Amino acid sequence: MINEFLQLEGNAEGSLPTCKQHRQNQNERLEEAYIEFIRSVIGKPDYSFTLTLKPVVGSRRRSTKIIDAEQAMDWFLHVLNTKCFGHGHRRRGLELGTFATLEGLEFDEQPHWHGAFRLPKNFPCETFLHAYEYAKYRTKRFGSQNHLEPYYEGNWLHYITKTGVRSIAPQFLRRGTP
């Protein structure tokens, strides 16, 4: 039984794993579980994004940064979905599949969102790109540093979940319209 445990933990020396090794293995398994859960909700994303908020002036508490960032993302997604689907966004619940994480909440860091969008089947990319630019322009809290590109499988989901559960914003994990 102990030999099987050691093999699972990847410890070639035959000794019991240290607490640090065990914690690292737990974190890796937890990260994989996050990523599989995200994929099960939104499917295969079409675009990945980074949106940075404008610099915060003066001393601001971490909680204020979070509130500002969440309000900005909520407004952005509302404008984006309304531009993409018109009144169908509210009336019929049409929306884009979305996942977003918030980083940069420490004292000397700038808050920014990382995430991914999944478009509905047969939804025109040009419509989405135009709506994205429009929503970004209408969201006054977003700064000029932003990035949108077609999603590639690579390590994007690993990258955006690197800070763990603290950065995940569950209110911005949405299945979207198929």
N, C-alpha and C positions, 0 to 999 in steps of 0.2 A: 504494500500500500504506500509506504513512504517513497519507494523507488518510483512509483507511478507519479506521485506528487512532484518529485524532483524533476522528472522528465517533463511534466506539464509546465513547471516553472522555468525550464530551460537552464537549470543549474548543472553544468557538466562536471563540477568538482565532486559531487556526491554529498555535499553538506546541505543543511537546511538553508533556504533562502533568508536573506536578511530582511528586516522590516522595510528598508528602503526599496529593495528589489520587489518585494511583495506589493508595496504601495504603487510602484511604477507599473507593475503588471495590471493591477486593479485599474489604474488611470487609463492605460491603453485599452483595456476591455470596455471601460465606461465610454471612452471616446468613440470606439467602434459602434457601441450601442446607440450613442447619439446620432451618429452618421446614418446608421441603418434606419433609425426611427425617422429622421428627416427625409430620407429617400422614400420611405413608405408613405409619408404624407404628401410630399409635393411631386414625387416621381423624378424624372430626369429633367433638370432645369435647362432653359434655353439661353439665359444670360446670367452673368455674375456682375456684381456691382460693389463699389466702394463709394460712400458718400460722407464727406467730412463736414462737420458743423463749423460755423464761423467761430473765430477765436472768442473766448469768454474774457471779458474785461473785468478786472478786479478780482478779489478773492471770492470764489464760489465754492460752496460745499459740493461734495460728490453727489448727494441726493438731488441737488438742484440741476447738476449736469444731466443726470439720468432723466429727470422730469422734462427738461428742455428737449433732450434728444428724442424721447418717446413721443412727445407732442409733435415735434417736427416730422418724425417718420409716420405717425398716424395721419397727419395732414397730407403728407406727400402721397401715401397710398390711397387716400380718399380721392385726391385730385387725379392721380394716375388711373385708377379704376373708373372714375367718372368719365375721363377723357377717352378711355378705351371702349367702354360699354354704354355710355350715355345714361339714361334713366334706368336701364336694365341693371345697373350696378345696385341700385337701391330696391327697385321693384321686384327683380327676379333673383337677386343675390349673385349676379355674375361678378367674378373677380379673377385676378391673376393668382397663380400659385406663388407663394412668397415664403422666404425664410430670411431672417435677419439677426445678426448678432451685434452687440454694442461693445466697443473697446475704447480705450483712451480716457478712462475715468479718474486716473490718478492725478495728483496735484499739478504736475508739470506736463501733462499729456493733453492732447486735443481729442475730444470725443469724435468718433467716426463709426459708421455702420458698414458692415460687410454683409453680403447676402447673395441671394439668387432668385431669379424669376422663372416661372414656367408659364408659357403661353398656352391658351386653349388650342385644341386641334384646329388646324386650318385658319388660325388667326394671323392676319398679315403683319409681318415684322415691321414694315414701314409705319403702320398705324401705332404699334407699340413704341418704336423709336421716337416718333413725333410726340406721343403722349408723355414719354419719359422726360424729354427735354422740356416740355411745357410744365409738367409737375415739378421738375427741379427748379425751374424759373419762378414758379408760384410759391415755392417753399422758401421763405425769406431767411430761415435759420441756416440753410445749407450754404457752405462756403464755395469757393471756386475749385477746390481740389476734389475731383470726383472721377470715377472711372467706370465705364460700362463696356463689357465685351462679351462676345458669344461664349457660352459655357463650354469648357472642355473638361473631361472627366478627371484628369490629373489629381492634384491634392487640394483643390479649392475647399471642399467641405472640411478636410482636416485642418487647413489653415484657418478658416473662420471659426472653428471651434477650439482653437489652441488654448484659450484661456479658461476653458471648461464651462461648467454650468453657470458661472457668474455672468458670462457675456450673453447667454441665450435669452432672447426676448420672446417668450411663448405666445404673446398676443400677436406677433408678426410671423407666426408659423401657420400658413393657411394653405389648404389643399387647392383651392381655386376651382374654376370651371373646367371640366374635362375637355 
